[in-house]
Amino acid sequence: MVAAAAVLALAAACSPRFDWREHRQPEAGYVVALPDRPQTAVREIGFAHPGGPVRAEMTMLSTGVGASLFAVGSVRLPPFAVDSPAALDATLAWFRDGLLRNVQANEAAPGDDGKPAGLGARTLRAAQSFSAAGTTGSGRPARLAVRLYVVDDRLFQLVALGAEGEIPPQALETFFDSFRLTP
């Protein structure tokens, strides 16, 4: 009986916490692996931009494992929000600052910006990667990891958020490396 309990405990410890599944979003033009069955939500975003007010629909594909969240957002931006380095900087700053506010973080540590897989003939206008320590809504210490890509006129926002120590580096690598653009 004790041996059977020990085997069951060992098997539970070895079972994968993240059950990665590939999800296609043909409308937004990407594929990504998420650790569970995702939900899709669409929300209106709007912000003041030096080129004019931005109003757009952002589609979010997200899932959680325990207190951890993995999400990919995509939004088509107006031309003035992506047509120059200054415009791109203002656009990326709005998204970055909003994510940092969500976890009550004051600063972000830059990461590897890289290129998304499957770029093909499309134009990568900007790439930004960062992480931040903050707090969750319940006040627990949290870790945020983000990659932002602007490809042609579309922004892709990849977000992993979890309580401090909840998302192992291998899970972040699987999530971020699985993202690829599709024709």
C-alpha positions in Angstrom: 0.0 0.0 0.0 2.8 2.4 0.9 4.7 1.5 -2.2 1.6 2.1 -4.4 1.2 5.6 -2.7 4.8 6.4 -3.3 4.5 5.4 -7.0 1.4 7.6 -7.4 3.1 10.5 -5.7 6.1 10.1 -8.0 4.0 9.9 -11.1 2.1 13.1 -10.1 5.4 14.9 -9.6 6.5 13.9 -13.1 3.3 14.7 -14.9 3.5 17.7 -17.1 2.0 20.8 -15.6 1.7 22.5 -19.0 -0.2 20.5 -21.6 0.9 22.4 -24.7 -1.5 22.5 -27.7 -1.0 24.3 -31.0 -3.7 26.9 -31.8 -4.3 28.5 -35.2 -5.7 32.0 -35.7 -6.1 32.3 -39.4 -7.9 35.7 -39.2 -4.9 37.2 -37.4 -2.3 35.1 -39.3 -0.5 33.2 -36.6 0.0 29.9 -34.8 1.0 29.5 -31.2 1.2 26.8 -28.5 -0.7 27.4 -25.4 -0.8 25.1 -22.3 -4.6 24.5 -22.2 -7.7 25.2 -24.2 -7.9 29.0 -24.8 -10.7 31.5 -24.8 -11.0 34.3 -27.4 -12.1 37.8 -26.5 -12.4 40.9 -28.5 -12.1 44.3 -27.0 -12.0 47.9 -28.2 -8.8 49.8 -27.5 -8.1 53.4 -27.9 -5.3 55.7 -27.1 -3.9 59.1 -27.9 -1.0 58.9 -30.4 1.1 61.8 -31.8 -0.4 60.9 -35.2 -4.0 61.0 -34.1 -6.3 59.0 -31.9 -6.1 55.2 -32.3 -9.3 53.2 -32.2 -9.1 49.5 -33.0 -10.3 46.0 -32.0 -7.8 43.8 -30.3 -8.4 40.0 -30.3 -7.0 38.1 -27.4 -6.4 34.4 -27.3 -5.6 33.4 -23.7 -5.5 30.5 -21.3 -4.4 29.9 -17.7 -2.8 27.2 -15.8 -3.4 27.7 -12.1 -2.5 31.3 -11.4 -0.5 31.7 -14.7 -1.8 33.4 -17.8 -0.6 33.0 -21.4 -2.1 35.3 -24.0 -1.6 36.5 -27.6 -3.2 39.7 -28.7 -3.4 41.0 -32.2 -4.6 44.3 -33.5 -4.5 46.0 -36.9 -3.1 49.6 -36.5 -3.8 52.7 -38.5 -0.9 53.7 -40.9 0.1 56.7 -38.9 0.8 54.5 -35.8 3.5 52.5 -37.7 4.8 54.7 -40.5 7.9 56.1 -38.8 10.3 55.2 -36.0 8.8 57.9 -33.8 5.3 56.6 -34.5 6.3 53.0 -33.7 8.0 54.1 -30.5 4.8 55.8 -29.3 2.7 52.8 -30.2 5.0 50.3 -28.5 5.3 52.6 -25.4 1.5 52.6 -25.0 1.3 48.8 -25.0 4.4 48.4 -22.8 3.2 50.9 -20.3 -0.2 49.4 -20.1 1.2 46.0 -19.4 3.5 47.3 -16.7 0.6 49.2 -15.0 -1.4 45.9 -14.9 1.3 44.4 -12.6 2.1 47.7 -10.8 5.7 47.6 -12.2 7.7 50.8 -12.7 10.3 49.5 -15.0 11.0 46.7 -17.5 14.2 44.7 -18.1 14.8 44.4 -21.9 15.0 40.9 -23.4 16.0 39.4 -26.8 13.9 41.1 -29.5 14.4 38.5 -32.2 12.1 38.0 -35.2 8.9 36.0 -35.3 9.1 32.7 -37.3 7.3 32.7 -40.6 7.9 36.3 -41.5 8.4 35.6 -45.2 7.9 38.7 -47.4 6.2 40.7 -44.6 7.9 43.7 -43.0 8.9 43.5 -39.4 8.6 47.1 -38.4 9.5 46.6 -34.7 10.2 44.0 -32.1 10.5 44.4 -28.4 10.9 42.0 -25.5 10.9 42.7 -21.8 10.1 41.3 -18.4 9.1 42.9 -15.2 8.5 42.1 -11.5 5.3 43.3 -10.1 2.3 42.2 -8.2 -1.0 40.5 -9.1 -4.4 41.9 -8.3 -4.3 39.9 -5.0 -1.0 41.5 -4.1 1.2 38.5 -4.7 4.6 39.0 -6.3 4.3 38.4 -10.0 6.6 38.0 -13.0 5.6 39.4 -16.5 7.3 38.4 -19.7 6.3 40.0 -23.0 7.2 40.1 -26.7 5.7 42.7 -29.0 6.0 42.5 -32.8 4.7 45.0 -35.3 4.5 43.2 -38.7 3.2 45.4 -41.6 0.2 47.1 -39.9 -0.5 44.5 -37.2 0.8 44.4 -33.6 1.2 41.0 -31.9 1.4 41.0 -28.1 2.6 37.8 -26.4 2.2 37.8 -22.7 3.1 35.3 -19.9 2.1 36.3 -16.4 2.4 34.3 -13.3 3.1 34.4 -9.6 6.8 34.7 -8.9 8.4 31.3 -9.7 5.3 29.7 -11.1 6.3 29.8 -14.8 9.6 27.9 -15.4 12.0 29.2 -18.1 11.2 26.1 -20.3 7.5 27.1 -20.4 8.4 30.6 -21.4 10.7 29.3 -24.1 8.0 26.9 -25.4 5.4 29.6 -25.5 7.5 32.4 -27.1 9.3 30.1 -29.6 6.1 28.4 -30.7 4.7 31.7 -32.1 4.9 31.9 -35.9 3.2 33.9 -38.6 1.1 32.1 -41.2 0.3 33.0 -44.8 
